[in-house]
Every structure is written in structure tokens, then in C-alpha cells.
Amino acid sequence: MSLASGDLVLLFFAFFIVAMLYSAVGFGGGSSYLAILTLVLTSFFAIRTTALLCNLVVVTGSCILFYRSGHLHLKKFVPFIITSIPMAFLGASFKLDEQFFFILLALALIISAIALIYQTLKLNSNNEFKEYPTYIPYLLGGTVGLLSGLVGIGGGIFLAPVLNYIKWDKPIVIAALASFFIFVNSISGIGGLFASNSFEVLWPETIGLLLAVLLGGQLGVRLSISKLSAKRIRMLTAFLVLFVGLRVLFKNGFQLSMMS
């Protein structure tokens, strides 16, 4: 990574803040890790690997706390997972063209941010939940799993806005599902990177990043479970995702296009 000590401290702090904000709404932070890492890394294999590892650390702690608080309903979550695991593995195994990777990542982040803003504004409109055909979780799980594997994140940031929009369950349950979804897809995605010889880690800096997201994630999920996270945290997270999506699109996607 070859950064000065001061820059490394700023990077660790940025990852800590991202983990805290994202975990408060059930996410791992992979989208913003990817965007931040594009500023300091040149290999997008290392970028994808580091983001997935950080995701995994954050949501592992989140899943444990959600389970202890009674919000992680494994039987209800299984249909999403059955199809997402193989599709995330498949997506991660593709060696994407660098320009296509960044454009796909940017568009996914921008769409997710807009969806998250919308669902946040509508979050408390009413508390009625709806029943859906049994195939819907399988379909959503597979689709989001493939996309998450392609761009190198857990996918919860894609799944949660959809489930909140269709009023699948309470926001706290959806947050728990998002964490669990990210957990299994991150593991599957890492497996896909190994299978395609794309797994690349830069030590020892990555250890510092993992510690930073562990601390931030634990703080964020505790805010969520204790009901201290409000609409402002969700909205801040959405605007953060929108900002990094636009930055990746113009800095990495379009810039690479002009250079080629």
C-alpha cells in the first residue's frame, strides 16, 4: 500500500467511520471500502479482496449481536441464502475488465443510494407487512448474490432497500437479514476470488483496516439494536453511498475510458 503513517491513520479512521455508519443499518460497508481503496490501490483484485474481508469482519459481529437480540431468524432467511451463495461465488469468479468493473460498481452504488434514500423517507409511513410468493426470496437472493459477487461486496445494500420498499418485515429484521446475507456472500465471494486466482491481500496494512472496521462495526450495530440509530444515520449512509458512487463513476469509470 506504501502510504505514509499519517495517511494510514486517516485511512484507518475512514474505515472505522464507514463501518460504524453502515453496521447501524445492517450493512458491512463494502461499497465505501471499495470507493476509498480506489484512491490508494492500483490493483482492483486487492481492492475487491480487502473490501470483502472488511465486510466479513463487520457483519460477523453484527450477526452475533442480532442473533442474541432475537432478530436473526435463520429459517426465514434461508431461501435468500440458498440461491445467493452459488451466484455470489459465480460473480466473484469472473475476471472483469477494470473499466467495466468500476462502471458497474458506480451504477450499483448510485441506484442503491437512491433506493435507500427513498425507503428512508417512507420508512415510517405505515407498519403493515405483506405476504409474497415463496419463490420471491429465492429470486431476490440469486439476483443480488450475482451482483454482489461481481462488484465485490456482500449485497445487503442492494437487498435491504428492496425489502423495505415491499414491506417484507420490520426494518430491524431486514437489517439482521442484510447482515447475514452479507456474511454468507462475503465468504462465497472470497471463495470465488480464490477459485479465479484473484485473491490478493496487502499485509500488514490490511490487519489495521480489519481492526478499524471491527471496532466501528461493533459500535454501529449496538446503536442499531439499542434503537439509537435514527433516520439521520440512514440518510447519511445513503448520501455517503451516493457520493462514493458518483466519485467512482467519474474518477475511475469515465477517466479510464478517456485514457484508453
Order of alpha helices (4+ residues) and beta strands (2+ residues): alpha-alpha-alpha-alpha-alpha-alpha-alpha-alpha-alpha-alpha-alpha
